[in-house]
Amino acid sequence: MNRQEFNSYCSSLKATTHVVQWGNSDVWKVGGKVFALCGWNDGADAFTFKATDIAYEILQDAPGIRPAPYLASRGMKWLQVYEDRGMSDASLQEHISISYEMVVAKLTKKLRAELGI
């Protein structure tokens, strides 16, 4: 997956917003909360997402995947795919969707209703 494909996929999820921040990273949010970003890899594409507890434990040491810089060091369970061999595009999309759903689940009922999700 490249940055354009990442942005296209994230924009296809309902009620998302996009900003460029943190050193030219593409940051995707739902309800004002981050669910995925592309950046933070010395100029190369790296894809970061919130992970389930199980995915974090299993994937954090896999080739091409690491605990996300800055986020994981603060105790958050975020992973970063920083090399092509980390996971397939389909798997990455699945993890981004799960990240999105995890963030949506923590939004208030009122905000979810306002966003239509």
N, CA, C and O atoms as a DFTB+ gen file, in Angstrom:
468 C
 N C O
     1  1       0.857      -1.173       0.000
     2  2       0.000       0.000       0.000
     3  2       0.896       1.226       0.000
     4  3       1.909       1.265       0.698
     5  1       0.525       2.212      -0.774
     6  2       1.251       3.477      -0.740
     7  2       0.386       4.534      -0.056
     8  3      -0.756       4.269       0.319
     9  1       0.935       5.710       0.098
    10  2       0.234       6.781       0.818
    11  2      -1.089       7.152       0.148
    12  3      -2.086       7.370       0.836
    13  1      -1.111       7.225      -1.161
    14  2      -2.340       7.572      -1.873
    15  2      -3.427       6.508      -1.641
    16  3      -4.589       6.841      -1.413
    17  1      -3.039       5.240      -1.702
    18  2      -3.998       4.159      -1.453
    19  2      -4.490       4.174      -0.004
    20  3      -5.666       3.928       0.262
    21  1      -3.587       4.461       0.920
    22  2      -3.947       4.593       2.331
    23  2      -4.979       5.696       2.514
    24  3      -6.012       5.491       3.150
    25  1      -4.694       6.869       1.952
    26  2      -5.619       7.993       2.092
    27  2      -6.963       7.693       1.441
    28  3      -8.008       8.060       1.977
    29  1      -6.941       7.041       0.311
    30  2      -8.179       6.679      -0.370
    31  2      -9.005       5.723       0.491
    32  3     -10.220       5.882       0.615
    33  1      -8.344       4.739       1.078
    34  2      -9.069       3.784       1.913
    35  2      -9.653       4.472       3.145
    36  3     -10.829       4.287       3.459
    37  1      -8.845       5.255       3.836
    38  2      -9.331       5.935       5.049
    39  2     -10.485       6.876       4.741
    40  3     -11.416       7.004       5.536
    41  1     -10.425       7.533       3.592
    42  2     -11.506       8.461       3.232
    43  2     -12.798       7.725       2.909
    44  3     -13.869       8.332       2.926
    45  1     -12.720       6.432       2.616
    46  2     -13.928       5.663       2.307
    47  2     -14.717       5.277       3.564
    48  3     -15.873       4.865       3.470
    49  1     -14.097       5.409       4.724
    50  2     -14.781       5.096       5.973
    51  2     -15.672       6.276       6.366
    52  3     -15.319       7.435       6.146
    53  1     -16.801       5.973       6.934
    54  2     -17.834       6.976       7.192
    55  2     -17.410       8.026       8.232
    56  3     -16.843       7.699       9.275
    57  1     -17.701       9.288       7.916
    58  2     -17.542      10.430       8.830
    59  2     -16.100      10.685       9.246
    60  3     -15.850      11.135      10.365
    61  1     -15.149      10.405       8.361
    62  2     -13.742      10.630       8.696
    63  2     -13.302      12.025       8.274
    64  3     -13.883      12.637       7.377
    65  1     -12.275      12.501       8.934
    66  2     -11.641      13.763       8.560
    67  2     -10.148      13.529       8.417
    68  3      -9.589      12.606       9.009
    69  1      -9.513      14.378       7.624
    70  2      -8.096      14.243       7.314
    71  2      -7.395      15.557       7.607
    72  3      -7.882      16.628       7.246
    73  1      -6.255      15.466       8.259
    74  2      -5.393      16.624       8.463
    75  2      -3.959      16.191       8.216
    76  3      -3.619      15.015       8.353
    77  1      -3.128      17.145       7.854
    78  2      -1.695      16.896       7.730
    79  2      -1.041      17.605       8.908
    80  3      -1.147      18.823       9.051
    81  1      -0.368      16.833       9.745
    82  2       0.289      17.403      10.921
    83  2       1.446      16.506      11.328
    84  3       1.718      15.503      10.668
    85  1       2.112      16.853      12.388
    86  2       3.217      16.066      12.940
    87  2       4.269      15.737      11.890
    88  3       4.571      14.566      11.662
    89  1       4.821      16.742      11.260
    90  2       5.896      16.517      10.305
    91  2       5.427      15.898       9.013
    92  3       6.034      14.945       8.524
    93  1       4.356      16.425       8.451
    94  2       3.823      15.991       7.159
    95  2       3.206      14.597       7.189
    96  3       3.254      13.881       6.189
    97  1       2.631      14.205       8.314
    98  2       1.915      12.934       8.399
    99  2       0.462      13.140       7.995
   100  3      -0.148      14.154       8.335
   101  1      -0.086      12.172       7.267
   102  2      -1.514      12.160       6.962
   103  2      -2.208      11.520       8.156
   104  3      -1.993      10.346       8.455
   105  1      -3.041      12.301       8.834
   106  2      -3.697      11.854      10.058
   107  2      -5.195      11.752       9.798
   108  3      -5.823      12.708       9.344
   109  1      -5.757      10.588      10.088
   110  2      -7.184      10.325       9.866
   111  2      -7.890      10.198      11.203
   112  3      -7.427       9.512      12.114
   113  1      -9.034      10.888      11.295
   114  2      -9.790      10.931      12.539
   115  2     -11.261      10.642      12.270
   116  3     -11.765      10.814      11.160
   117  1     -11.925      10.200      13.323
   118  2     -13.378      10.091      13.322
   119  2     -13.833      10.682      14.655
   120  3     -13.339      10.296      15.715
   121  1     -14.766      11.610      14.592
   122  2     -15.216      12.271      15.809
   123  2     -14.116      13.019      16.522
   124  3     -14.171      13.189      17.740
   125  1     -13.108      13.473      15.779
   126  2     -11.993      14.216      16.357
   127  2     -10.918      13.349      16.983
   128  3      -9.950      13.873      17.535
   129  1     -11.067      12.026      16.911
   130  2     -10.103      11.092      17.501
   131  2      -9.342      10.355      16.405
   132  3      -9.940       9.897      15.431
   133  1      -8.038      10.240      16.559
   134  2      -7.175       9.598      15.562
   135  2      -7.426       8.091      15.537
   136  3      -7.518       7.443      16.580
   137  1      -7.536       7.544      14.309
   138  2      -7.616       6.090      14.168
   139  2      -6.512       5.543      13.266
   140  3      -6.224       4.348      13.325
   141  1      -5.884       6.380      12.431
   142  2      -4.792       5.902      11.567
   143  2      -3.964       7.084      11.091
   144  3      -4.456       8.209      10.999
   145  1      -2.698       6.813      10.791
   146  2      -1.858       7.850      10.210
   147  2      -0.768       7.234       9.359
   148  3      -0.394       6.073       9.524
   149  1      -0.272       8.047       8.445
   150  2       0.818       7.645       7.561
   151  2       1.932       8.668       7.711
   152  3       1.730       9.856       7.463
   153  1       3.091       8.210       8.112
   154  2       4.239       9.091       8.309
   155  2       5.142       8.526       9.394
   156  3       4.996       7.367       9.781
   157  1       6.084       9.343       9.893
   158  2       6.979       8.997      10.998
   159  2       7.937       7.871      10.659
   160  3       8.170       6.996      11.493
   161  1       8.494       7.867       9.470
   162  2       9.460       6.814       9.135
   163  2      10.564       7.383       8.259
   164  3      10.852       6.837       7.193
   165  1      11.173       8.454       8.687
   166  2      12.281       9.079       7.960
   167  2      11.945       9.330       6.495
   168  3      12.770       9.094       5.613
   169  1      10.737       9.808       6.240
   170  2      10.322      10.161       4.887
   171  2       9.692       9.043       4.097
   172  3       9.053       9.310       3.079
   173  1       9.842       7.800       4.519
   174  2       9.207       6.671       3.830
   175  2       7.810       6.457       4.408
   176  3       7.538       6.824       5.551
   177  1       6.936       5.864       3.614
   178  2       5.586       5.587       4.097
   179  2       5.630       4.550       5.212
   180  3       6.285       3.515       5.087
   181  1       4.931       4.836       6.292
   182  2       4.728       3.896       7.390
   183  2       3.293       4.112       7.853
   184  3       2.831       5.249       7.951
   185  1       2.602       3.038       8.133
   186  2       1.173       3.101       8.429
   187  2       0.935       2.699       9.872
   188  3       1.347       1.621      10.301
   189  1       0.271       3.563      10.615
   190  2       0.091       3.395      12.046
   191  2      -1.392       3.305      12.363
   192  3      -2.203       4.055      11.821
   193  1      -1.735       2.376      13.252
   194  2      -3.141       2.183      13.616
   195  2      -3.232       1.668      15.047
   196  3      -2.291       1.085      15.584
   197  1      -4.393       1.902      15.642
   198  2      -4.696       1.385      16.966
   199  2      -4.955      -0.110      16.823
   200  3      -5.633      -0.541      15.890
   201  1      -4.411      -0.904      17.752
   202  2      -4.534      -2.357      17.651
   203  2      -5.299      -2.925      18.844
   204  3      -5.288      -2.369      19.942
   205  1      -5.958      -4.041      18.592
   206  2      -6.564      -4.774      19.699
   207  2      -5.445      -5.335      20.568
   208  3      -4.293      -5.403      20.141
   209  1      -5.783      -5.729      21.768
   210  2      -4.780      -6.290      22.672
   211  2      -4.099      -7.506      22.046
   212  3      -2.877      -7.644      22.104
   213  1      -4.897      -8.377      21.452
   214  2      -4.342      -9.607      20.866
   215  2      -3.452      -9.283      19.662
   216  3      -2.349      -9.816      19.541
   217  1      -3.929      -8.414      18.779
   218  2      -3.129      -8.050      17.603
   219  2      -1.817      -7.408      18.031
   220  3      -0.771      -7.679      17.442
   221  1      -1.867      -6.564      19.045
   222  2      -0.648      -5.913      19.519
   223  2       0.364      -6.947      20.000
   224  3       1.541      -6.883      19.643
   225  1      -0.090      -7.890      20.804
   226  2       0.819      -8.906      21.335
   227  2       1.398      -9.776      20.227
   228  3       2.582     -10.111      20.259
   229  1       0.586     -10.140      19.258
   230  2       1.039     -11.043      18.194
   231  2       1.936     -10.323      17.182
   232  3       2.960     -10.864      16.766
   233  1       1.556      -9.112      16.790
   234  2       2.219      -8.444      15.666
   235  2       3.406      -7.555      16.033
   236  3       4.206      -7.229      15.156
   237  1       3.546      -7.156      17.278
   238  2       4.556      -6.163      17.622
   239  2       5.990      -6.573      17.287
   240  3       6.850      -5.711      17.109
   241  1       6.253      -7.860      17.200
   242  2       7.598      -8.334      16.882
   243  2       7.700      -8.950      15.490
   244  3       8.738      -9.509      15.136
   245  1       6.636      -8.853      14.700
   246  2       6.658      -9.426      13.349
   247  2       7.573      -8.589      12.445
   248  3       7.703      -7.382      12.649
   249  1       8.201      -9.215      11.460
   250  2       9.062      -8.471      10.535
   251  2       8.282      -7.350       9.835
   252  3       7.195      -7.578       9.304
   253  1       8.846      -6.149       9.841
   254  2       8.229      -5.008       9.175
   255  2       7.167      -4.296       9.983
   256  3       6.550      -3.346       9.502
   257  1       6.946      -4.749      11.221
   258  2       5.946      -4.142      12.112
   259  2       6.619      -3.865      13.448
   260  3       7.461      -4.639      13.902
   261  1       6.240      -2.751      14.076
   262  2       6.787      -2.419      15.390
   263  2       5.746      -1.645      16.190
   264  3       4.796      -1.109      15.618
   265  1       5.918      -1.582      17.513
   266  2       5.071      -0.677      18.285
   267  2       5.262       0.743      17.734
   268  3       6.386       1.157      17.451
   269  1       4.187       1.462      17.589
   270  2       4.244       2.780      16.954
   271  2       5.090       3.755      17.771
   272  3       4.882       3.912      18.974
   273  1       6.052       4.411      17.103
   274  2       6.843       5.435      17.803
   275  2       5.915       6.471      18.440
   276  3       4.865       6.797      17.887
   277  1       6.305       6.977      19.589
   278  2       5.597       8.002      20.350
   279  2       4.348       7.448      21.025
   280  3       4.164       7.651      22.225
   281  1       3.491       6.761      20.292
   282  2       2.230       6.302      20.854
   283  2       2.425       5.107      21.779
   284  3       1.945       5.121      22.912
   285  1       3.112       4.089      21.320
   286  2       3.316       2.892      22.129
   287  2       4.174       3.193      23.363
   288  3       4.000       2.566      24.408
   289  1       5.085       4.139      23.242
   290  2       5.936       4.473      24.387
   291  2       5.141       5.137      25.509
   292  3       5.631       5.257      26.632
   293  1       3.928       5.564      25.208
   294  2       3.048       6.161      26.206
   295  2       2.018       5.150      26.720
   296  3       1.025       5.520      27.347
   297  1       2.272       3.881      26.445
   298  2       1.405       2.826      26.940
   299  2       0.203       2.522      26.058
   300  3      -0.630       1.691      26.423
   301  1       0.094       3.174      24.914
   302  2      -1.016       2.926      24.008
   303  2      -0.667       1.761      23.083
   304  3       0.495       1.578      22.719
   305  1      -1.653       0.995      22.715
   306  2      -1.423      -0.176      21.854
   307  2      -1.671       0.201      20.401
   308  3      -2.735      -0.048      19.835
   309  1      -0.644       0.809      19.827
   310  2      -0.646       1.204      18.423
   311  2       0.525       0.511      17.738
   312  3       1.605       0.377      18.312
   313  1       0.296       0.074      16.508
   314  2       1.334      -0.573      15.720
   315  2       1.648       0.238      14.480
   316  3       0.820       1.007      13.993
   317  1       2.856       0.053      13.979
   318  2       3.274       0.712      12.743
   319  2       3.840      -0.324      11.778
   320  3       4.751      -1.081      12.112
   321  1       3.275      -0.336      10.574
   322  2       3.804      -1.161       9.490
   323  2       4.769      -0.256       8.733
   324  3       4.349       0.698       8.078
   325  1       6.063      -0.556       8.824
   326  2       7.071       0.336       8.257
   327  2       7.817      -0.258       7.067
   328  3       8.642       0.419       6.453
   329  1       7.537      -1.509       6.739
   330  2       8.131      -2.142       5.557
   331  2       7.049      -2.932       4.834
   332  3       6.101      -3.415       5.454
   333  1       7.197      -3.059       3.525
   334  2       6.211      -3.786       2.723
   335  2       5.973      -5.201       3.229
   336  3       4.857      -5.713       3.146
   337  1       7.002      -5.824       3.744
   338  2       6.856      -7.211       4.184
   339  2       6.067      -7.323       5.481
   340  3       5.795      -8.435       5.934
   341  1       5.694      -6.208       6.087
   342  2       4.976      -6.226       7.362
   343  2       3.638      -6.933       7.287
   344  3       3.341      -7.781       8.129
   345  1       2.827      -6.600       6.296
   346  2       1.549      -7.276       6.093
   347  2       0.993      -6.896       4.736
   348  3       1.400      -5.895       4.145
   349  1       0.072      -7.689       4.251
   350  2      -0.548      -7.437       2.952
   351  2      -1.440      -6.201       3.031
   352  3      -1.830      -5.766       4.114
   353  1      -1.752      -5.650       1.872
   354  2      -2.660      -4.501       1.822
   355  2      -4.015      -4.852       2.428
   356  3      -4.597      -4.045       3.153
   357  1      -4.516      -6.042       2.138
   358  2      -5.821      -6.464       2.661
   359  2      -5.792      -6.545       4.192
   360  3      -6.743      -6.126       4.852
   361  1      -4.716      -7.077       4.750
   362  2      -4.592      -7.155       6.208
   363  2      -4.475      -5.767       6.819
   364  3      -5.072      -5.486       7.858
   365  1      -3.710      -4.906       6.176
   366  2      -3.577      -3.541       6.671
   367  2      -4.929      -2.836       6.658
   368  3      -5.279      -2.159       7.624
   369  1      -5.679      -2.985       5.595
   370  2      -7.015      -2.384       5.532
   371  2      -7.911      -2.930       6.643
   372  3      -8.676      -2.182       7.251
   373  1      -7.816      -4.218       6.902
   374  2      -8.624      -4.820       7.964
   375  2      -8.264      -4.222       9.323
   376  3      -9.149      -3.901      10.116
   377  1      -6.973      -4.072       9.590
   378  2      -6.542      -3.490      10.867
   379  2      -6.939      -2.010      10.972
   380  3      -7.294      -1.545      12.055
   381  1      -6.882      -1.286       9.884
   382  2      -7.330       0.115       9.903
   383  2      -8.823       0.179      10.202
   384  3      -9.268       1.031      10.972
   385  1      -9.598      -0.718       9.597
   386  2     -11.045      -0.757       9.862
   387  2     -11.333      -1.081      11.323
   388  3     -12.225      -0.487      11.928
   389  1     -10.582      -2.019      11.890
   390  2     -10.761      -2.359      13.300
   391  2     -10.401      -1.170      14.176
   392  3     -11.095      -0.886      15.152
   393  1      -9.328      -0.478      13.841
   394  2      -8.934       0.716      14.578
   395  2     -10.057       1.754      14.540
   396  3     -10.416       2.335      15.564
   397  1     -10.599       1.973      13.355
   398  2     -11.721       2.899      13.168
   399  2     -12.889       2.495      14.075
   400  3     -13.443       3.333      14.786
   401  1     -13.256       1.220      14.048
   402  2     -14.383       0.735      14.861
   403  2     -14.109       0.878      16.351
   404  3     -15.021       1.189      17.117
   405  1     -12.871       0.656      16.774
   406  2     -12.521       0.815      18.186
   407  2     -12.690       2.266      18.618
   408  3     -13.180       2.536      19.715
   409  1     -12.287       3.196      17.766
   410  2     -12.426       4.611      18.089
   411  2     -13.899       5.011      18.087
   412  3     -14.352       5.715      18.990
   413  1     -14.645       4.569      17.082
   414  2     -16.083       4.877      17.018
   415  2     -16.794       4.381      18.273
   416  3     -17.651       5.080      18.814
   417  1     -16.450       3.191      18.736
   418  2     -17.096       2.604      19.906
   419  2     -16.909       3.445      21.167
   420  3     -17.727       3.377      22.084
   421  1     -15.843       4.233      21.217
   422  2     -15.590       5.068      22.397
   423  2     -16.197       6.467      22.295
   424  3     -16.155       7.237      23.254
   425  1     -16.759       6.791      21.135
   426  2     -17.438       8.088      20.995
   427  2     -18.763       8.036      21.743
   428  3     -19.341       6.966      21.934
   429  1     -19.230       9.192      22.158
   430  2     -20.525       9.226      22.835
   431  2     -21.635       8.864      21.858
   432  3     -21.484       9.031      20.648
   433  1     -22.741       8.374      22.383
   434  2     -23.900       8.051      21.536
   435  2     -24.357       9.289      20.783
   436  3     -24.721       9.216      19.609
   437  1     -24.335      10.421      21.464
   438  2     -24.771      11.672      20.837
   439  2     -23.882      12.013      19.641
   440  3     -24.386      12.356      18.572
   441  1     -22.560      11.920      19.818
   442  2     -21.638      12.239      18.715
   443  2     -21.785      11.236      17.579
   444  3     -21.765      11.618      16.409
   445  1     -21.932       9.962      17.910
   446  2     -22.143       8.960      16.848
   447  2     -23.403       9.289      16.049
   448  3     -23.415       9.166      14.824
   449  1     -24.453       9.703      16.737
   450  2     -25.702      10.062      16.053
   451  2     -25.489      11.286      15.159
   452  3     -25.976      11.326      14.029
   453  1     -24.759      12.281      15.669
   454  2     -24.489      13.489      14.880
   455  2     -23.670      13.156      13.627
   456  3     -23.862      13.768      12.577
   457  1     -22.770      12.199      13.740
   458  2     -21.929      11.792      12.625
   459  2     -22.631      10.791      11.701
   460  3     -22.143      10.499      10.609
   461  1     -23.759      10.278      12.139
   462  2     -24.487       9.301      11.337
   463  2     -23.859       7.925      11.337
   464  3     -23.979       7.181      10.364
   465  1     -23.185       7.582      12.429
   466  2     -22.546       6.259      12.530
   467  2     -23.012       5.525      13.778
   468  3     -22.582       4.400      14.029
